[in-house]
Amino acid sequence: MSAVSDRLPTFPWDKLEPYKKTAAAHPDGIVDLSVGTPVDPVPELVQKALVAAADSPGYPTVWGTPELRDAITGWAGRRLGARGVTHRHVLPVVGSKELVAWLPTQLGLGPGDKVAYPRLAYPTYEVGARLARADHEVYDDPTDLDPAGLKLLWLNSPSNPTGRVLGKEELTRIVAWAREHGVLVLSDECYLELGWEADPVSVLHPDVNGGSYDGIVAVHSLSKRSNLAGYRAAFLVGDPAVLGPLLEIRKHGGMMTSAPTQAAVVAALGDDTHVREQRERYAARRTVLRRALLSHGFRVEHSEASLYLWATRDESCWDTVAHLADRGILVAPGDFYGAAGAHFVRVALTATDERVAAAAARLGDGPR
């Protein structure tokens, strides 16, 4: 029974529990900037759409309603500049983490196949490879990889944890290289609508892919841009030759988004106002936290997009975690995302204005 779990690393967040207890003991309570879970309300129009679809006694479909597919194709064209996206080019999924963890298995990868992902990356890329018994490899520049046996290349722009953005020319070069070597590109773009000092571009843009979706799939989520993390709502857009078989596999597995959630996603993708309002909230919190960190002696690298500040005091990340926990602030240690993060911490913008202000006040006090 333990054969599958034995393939996996220790769940990293468990290691943070002692520091969470320390931070929670602060007289004014904890400021949790670690996980990055949304705290602001679900937009009212989304809640209304969910309630209106609550009487859904029948099974939903894995492919989603035609209205949902229309909403995804319309959004991809309007927001990402994608052209010629049809229903065959889209696939709803039950949150992006589920997709990342199980995609290598659903693609039929196994021993001898390689999955590659950035050197600093969301840990679930590695988990997905391990679940499939595939090999995994990290990169700084994917075009330096040996393409032999490389079946799945993960891109992540804007990056979690660093907030780094891959420019249009860089994406174009990577896509061309992957196509030349027959490597499937999965571009995790869940933070694409949260660019601050850069304007992130999708691999679905024709300037990147030359007007063809062959060999490329983009992953998008409503968790952060619409505060729908609790709804488990995400989707894929890209190569029908990849998505078609995935749809069949997911039908057999019953991997379907609930009917009320599908209706909520239609509402969320059809409205840009709530996204703009949420961006403004995060931008204000980012300004406050960034200024406080810099004044406390931190250096912030990258962080031009996404919901995090990638910060360092040029010491062990765990020393920094402890330093901040003593001030009632909980952050994520950089080594959760790879050995290259050993001297960094990831600071999430996902706290209320009041808690962000509390963190900034605490960073203004005491030894640095």
C-alpha positions as CSV (number, residue, x, y, z in Angstrom):
1,M,0.0,0.0,0.0
2,S,2.9,2.4,0.5
3,A,4.5,1.8,-2.9
4,V,3.1,5.0,-4.4
5,S,3.8,7.2,-1.4
6,D,7.3,5.9,-1.2
7,R,8.1,7.5,-4.5
8,L,7.3,11.0,-3.2
9,P,9.4,13.4,-1.2
10,T,8.3,14.5,2.3
11,F,5.4,16.9,2.0
12,P,7.4,20.2,2.4
13,W,4.8,22.3,4.2
14,D,4.9,19.9,7.2
15,K,8.4,21.3,8.0
16,L,7.0,24.7,8.5
17,E,4.7,23.8,11.4
18,P,7.1,24.7,14.2
19,Y,7.6,28.2,12.7
20,K,3.9,28.6,12.3
21,K,3.4,28.0,16.0
22,T,6.1,30.6,16.8
23,A,4.5,33.2,14.5
24,A,1.0,32.4,15.9
25,A,2.2,33.2,19.4
26,H,2.8,36.9,18.5
27,P,0.6,39.1,20.7
28,D,-1.1,40.6,17.6
29,G,-1.5,37.2,15.9
30,I,0.2,35.6,12.9
31,V,0.6,37.3,9.5
32,D,0.6,34.2,7.2
33,L,2.4,35.1,3.9
34,S,3.5,31.5,3.2
35,V,1.0,29.4,1.2
36,G,-0.5,32.1,-1.1
37,T,-4.1,31.2,-0.6
38,P,-6.6,34.0,-1.6
39,V,-8.3,35.8,1.3
40,D,-10.5,38.3,-0.6
41,P,-14.2,37.6,-1.4
42,V,-15.3,35.6,-4.4
43,P,-16.8,38.2,-6.8
44,E,-20.5,38.6,-6.3
45,L,-21.4,37.8,-9.9
46,V,-19.5,34.5,-9.6
47,Q,-21.3,33.6,-6.4
48,K,-24.7,34.4,-8.0
49,A,-23.8,32.1,-11.0
50,L,-22.9,29.3,-8.6
51,V,-26.2,29.7,-6.7
52,A,-28.2,29.8,-9.8
53,A,-26.7,26.5,-10.9
54,A,-27.0,24.8,-7.5
55,D,-29.9,22.6,-8.6
56,S,-27.8,20.3,-10.7
57,P,-28.8,16.8,-9.8
58,G,-27.3,15.1,-12.9
59,Y,-23.7,14.3,-13.6
60,P,-21.6,17.0,-15.3
61,T,-19.5,16.3,-18.3
62,V,-15.7,16.2,-18.2
63,W,-15.5,18.4,-21.3
64,G,-17.8,20.9,-19.7
65,T,-20.9,22.6,-21.1
66,P,-20.8,24.3,-24.5
67,E,-21.2,27.6,-22.6
68,L,-18.0,26.8,-20.6
69,R,-16.0,26.0,-23.7
70,D,-17.3,29.1,-25.4
71,A,-16.2,31.2,-22.3
72,I,-12.7,29.6,-22.4
73,T,-12.2,30.1,-26.2
74,G,-13.5,33.7,-26.0
75,W,-11.2,34.5,-23.0
76,A,-8.2,33.0,-24.7
77,G,-8.7,35.2,-27.8
78,R,-9.5,38.3,-25.8
79,R,-6.9,38.1,-23.1
80,L,-4.1,36.0,-24.6
81,G,-4.3,37.0,-28.2
82,A,-4.8,33.3,-29.2
83,R,-6.3,32.8,-32.7
84,G,-8.5,30.1,-34.1
85,V,-9.2,28.4,-30.7
86,T,-12.1,26.0,-31.0
87,H,-13.8,23.6,-28.5
88,R,-11.3,21.0,-29.6
89,H,-8.5,23.2,-28.2
90,V,-9.8,23.4,-24.6
91,L,-10.2,21.1,-21.7
92,P,-11.5,22.0,-18.2
93,V,-9.6,20.4,-15.2
94,V,-10.3,20.1,-11.5
95,G,-7.8,22.7,-10.4
96,S,-4.3,23.1,-11.9
97,K,-2.5,21.2,-9.2
98,E,-4.4,18.0,-10.0
99,L,-3.4,18.4,-13.6
100,V,0.2,19.0,-12.9
101,A,0.5,16.0,-10.6
102,W,-1.2,13.5,-12.8
103,L,-0.4,14.7,-16.4
104,P,2.7,12.6,-16.9
105,T,0.8,9.5,-15.9
106,Q,-2.1,10.4,-18.1
107,L,0.3,11.0,-21.0
108,G,1.6,7.4,-20.5
109,L,5.1,8.4,-19.4
110,G,7.1,6.0,-17.4
111,P,10.6,4.7,-16.7
112,G,13.1,6.0,-19.3
113,D,11.0,9.1,-20.1
114,K,12.1,12.5,-18.9
115,V,10.1,15.4,-17.5
116,A,12.0,18.7,-17.2
117,Y,11.1,21.8,-15.2
118,P,12.8,25.0,-14.0
119,R,15.6,24.8,-11.4
120,L,13.4,26.9,-9.1
121,A,9.9,25.6,-9.5
122,Y,6.6,24.5,-8.0
123,P,7.3,21.2,-6.3
124,T,4.4,19.4,-8.0
125,Y,6.2,19.2,-11.3
126,E,8.6,16.8,-9.7
127,V,5.8,15.0,-7.9
128,G,4.1,14.4,-11.3
129,A,7.2,12.8,-12.7
130,R,7.7,10.6,-9.6
131,L,4.1,9.4,-9.7
132,A,4.6,8.2,-13.3
133,R,8.0,6.7,-12.4
134,A,9.5,8.9,-15.1
135,D,12.9,10.6,-14.7
136,H,13.0,14.3,-13.9
137,E,15.5,17.0,-14.6
138,V,15.9,20.7,-13.8
139,Y,17.1,23.4,-16.2
140,D,18.2,27.0,-16.4
141,D,17.7,27.2,-20.1
142,P,15.6,24.3,-21.5
143,T,17.4,24.4,-24.9
144,D,20.5,23.2,-23.1
145,L,18.8,20.0,-22.2
146,D,19.6,16.7,-23.9
147,P,16.4,16.1,-25.8
148,A,16.9,12.3,-25.9
149,G,14.0,10.8,-23.9
150,L,12.6,14.2,-23.0
151,K,8.9,13.9,-23.4
152,L,7.5,16.7,-21.3
153,L,8.9,20.2,-20.8
154,W,7.3,22.4,-18.2
155,L,7.5,26.2,-18.6
156,N,6.3,28.5,-15.8
157,S,5.9,32.2,-16.7
158,P,5.3,34.1,-14.5
159,S,7.3,31.9,-12.2
160,N,6.2,30.5,-8.9
161,P,8.3,31.2,-6.8
162,T,10.5,33.9,-8.3
163,G,8.0,35.9,-10.4
164,R,10.3,35.8,-13.3
165,V,8.7,36.4,-16.7
166,L,9.9,34.7,-20.0
167,G,9.8,37.3,-22.8
168,K,8.3,36.8,-26.2
169,E,11.6,36.1,-27.9
170,E,12.7,33.6,-25.3
171,L,9.3,31.7,-25.5
172,T,9.5,31.7,-29.3
173,R,13.0,30.2,-29.2
174,I,12.0,27.5,-26.7
175,V,8.9,26.5,-28.6
176,A,10.9,26.2,-31.8
177,W,13.5,24.1,-30.1
178,A,10.9,21.8,-28.5
179,R,9.1,21.3,-31.8
180,E,12.4,20.5,-33.5
181,H,13.0,17.7,-31.0
182,G,9.5,16.5,-30.7
183,V,9.1,17.6,-27.1
184,L,5.7,18.5,-25.7
185,V,5.6,21.9,-24.0
186,L,3.3,22.5,-21.1
187,S,3.3,26.2,-20.2
188,D,2.0,26.9,-16.7
189,E,0.6,30.4,-17.0
190,C,-1.6,30.6,-13.9
191,Y,-0.2,34.0,-12.9
192,L,-0.3,35.5,-16.3
193,E,-2.8,38.2,-15.4
194,L,-0.7,39.4,-12.6
195,G,2.2,41.2,-14.2
196,W,3.6,44.2,-12.4
197,E,6.9,45.3,-14.0
198,A,6.5,43.1,-17.0
199,D,3.6,42.1,-19.4
200,P,3.6,38.3,-19.5
201,V,3.0,36.6,-22.9
202,S,1.3,33.3,-23.4
203,V,2.7,30.5,-25.6
204,L,-0.7,30.6,-27.3
205,H,0.1,34.0,-28.8
206,P,0.7,33.7,-32.6
207,D,4.0,35.7,-32.3
208,V,5.3,32.8,-30.2
209,N,3.8,29.8,-31.9
210,G,3.6,31.0,-35.5
211,G,-0.1,30.5,-35.5
212,S,0.0,26.8,-34.7
213,Y,-0.8,25.0,-31.5
214,D,1.1,21.8,-32.4
215,G,3.0,20.5,-29.5
216,I,2.0,23.2,-27.0
217,V,-0.6,23.4,-24.2
218,A,-1.1,26.3,-21.8
219,V,-2.4,25.8,-18.2
220,H,-4.7,28.4,-16.7
221,S,-6.4,28.8,-13.4
222,L,-9.1,31.0,-11.8
223,S,-7.7,30.5,-8.3
224,K,-5.8,33.7,-8.1
225,R,-7.2,36.0,-10.7
226,S,-10.8,35.4,-9.5
227,N,-10.3,34.2,-5.9
228,L,-11.7,30.8,-6.8
229,A,-9.1,28.5,-5.2
230,G,-11.9,26.9,-3.2
231,Y,-13.8,26.1,-6.4
232,R,-11.0,24.0,-8.0
233,A,-11.4,25.6,-11.5
234,A,-8.8,25.5,-14.2
235,F,-8.4,24.6,-17.8
236,L,-6.1,23.7,-20.6
237,V,-5.8,25.4,-24.1
238,G,-3.7,24.0,-26.9
239,D,-3.0,21.1,-29.2
240,P,-6.1,19.0,-29.9
241,A,-3.9,16.0,-30.5
242,V,-2.9,16.1,-26.9
243,L,-6.2,17.3,-25.3
244,G,-8.4,14.8,-27.2
245,P,-6.7,11.7,-25.7
246,L,-6.6,13.4,-22.3
247,L,-10.3,14.0,-22.5
248,E,-11.0,10.3,-23.1
249,I,-8.7,9.3,-20.2
250,R,-10.4,11.8,-17.9
251,K,-13.8,10.6,-18.9
252,H,-12.9,7.1,-17.7
253,G,-11.4,8.5,-14.5
254,G,-14.5,10.7,-13.8
255,M,-12.3,13.8,-13.5
256,M,-15.1,16.3,-13.9
257,T,-15.7,19.8,-12.6
258,S,-19.0,20.2,-10.8
259,A,-21.8,21.8,-12.8
260,P,-22.2,24.8,-10.4
261,T,-18.5,25.4,-10.7
262,Q,-18.7,25.3,-14.5
263,A,-21.4,28.0,-14.4
264,A,-19.3,30.1,-12.0
265,V,-16.3,29.9,-14.4
266,V,-18.4,31.1,-17.3
267,A,-19.3,34.1,-15.2
268,A,-15.7,34.7,-14.1
269,L,-14.2,34.5,-17.6
270,G,-16.8,36.8,-19.0
271,D,-16.0,39.7,-16.6
272,D,-12.8,41.7,-16.6
273,T,-13.8,44.2,-14.0
274,H,-13.3,42.0,-10.9
275,V,-9.9,40.9,-12.2
276,R,-8.8,44.6,-12.5
277,E,-10.1,45.3,-9.0
278,Q,-8.3,42.3,-7.5
279,R,-5.1,43.3,-9.3
280,E,-5.3,46.7,-7.7
281,R,-5.6,45.1,-4.3
282,Y,-2.5,43.0,-4.9
283,A,-0.6,45.9,-6.4
284,A,-1.2,48.0,-3.2
285,R,-0.1,45.1,-0.9
286,R,2.9,44.4,-3.0
287,T,4.0,48.0,-2.7
288,V,3.7,48.0,1.1
289,L,5.5,44.6,1.5
290,R,8.3,45.3,-0.9
291,R,9.1,48.7,0.7
292,A,9.0,47.0,4.2
293,L,11.3,44.2,3.2
294,L,13.8,46.5,1.5
295,S,13.9,48.8,4.6
296,H,14.5,45.7,6.8
297,G,17.6,44.8,4.8
298,F,16.2,42.3,2.3
299,R,17.0,42.2,-1.4
300,V,14.2,41.4,-3.7
301,E,15.0,39.6,-7.0
302,H,12.8,39.1,-10.1
303,S,9.3,39.4,-8.7
304,E,8.2,41.4,-11.8
305,A,4.9,39.3,-11.8
306,S,2.9,36.8,-9.9
307,L,1.7,36.9,-6.2
308,Y,5.1,36.6,-4.5
309,L,8.2,38.6,-3.6
310,W,11.4,36.5,-3.9
311,A,13.5,37.9,-1.1
312,T,16.8,37.3,0.6
313,R,19.1,38.4,3.4
314,D,21.9,36.3,2.1
315,E,21.6,33.7,4.8
316,S,20.0,30.2,5.1
317,C,16.3,30.5,4.2
318,W,15.5,28.7,7.4
319,D,17.3,31.4,9.4
320,T,15.2,34.0,7.6
321,V,12.0,32.0,8.2
322,A,12.9,31.9,12.0
323,H,13.8,35.6,12.0
324,L,10.4,36.5,10.6
325,A,8.5,34.0,12.6
326,D,9.8,35.7,15.8
327,R,8.0,38.8,14.5
328,G,4.8,36.9,13.9
329,I,5.3,36.6,10.1
330,L,5.3,33.3,8.3
331,V,6.9,32.9,4.9
332,A,7.9,30.0,2.7
333,P,11.5,28.9,2.7
334,G,13.1,29.0,-0.8
335,D,14.4,25.5,-0.7
336,F,10.9,24.2,-1.0
337,Y,11.3,25.1,-4.7
338,G,14.7,23.7,-5.3
339,A,18.2,23.8,-3.8
340,A,18.9,27.1,-5.7
341,G,16.4,28.7,-3.4
342,A,18.4,27.9,-0.2
343,H,19.1,31.6,0.6
344,F,15.7,33.0,-0.4
345,V,12.2,33.1,1.0
346,R,8.9,33.5,-0.9
347,V,6.6,36.2,0.5
348,A,3.0,36.0,-0.6
349,L,0.8,39.0,-1.3
350,T,-2.3,37.0,-0.2
351,A,-3.2,38.6,3.1
352,T,-5.7,41.2,4.0
353,D,-4.8,44.9,3.9
354,E,-4.8,44.9,7.7
355,R,-2.5,41.9,8.0
356,V,-0.1,43.3,5.4
357,A,0.0,46.6,7.3
358,A,0.8,44.6,10.5
359,A,3.7,42.8,8.8
360,A,5.1,46.1,7.5
361,A,4.9,47.6,11.0
362,R,6.7,44.6,12.5
363,L,9.4,44.8,9.9
364,G,10.0,48.4,10.9
365,D,10.9,47.4,14.4
366,G,13.8,45.5,16.1
367,P,17.2,44.4,14.9
368,R,17.7,43.7,11.2
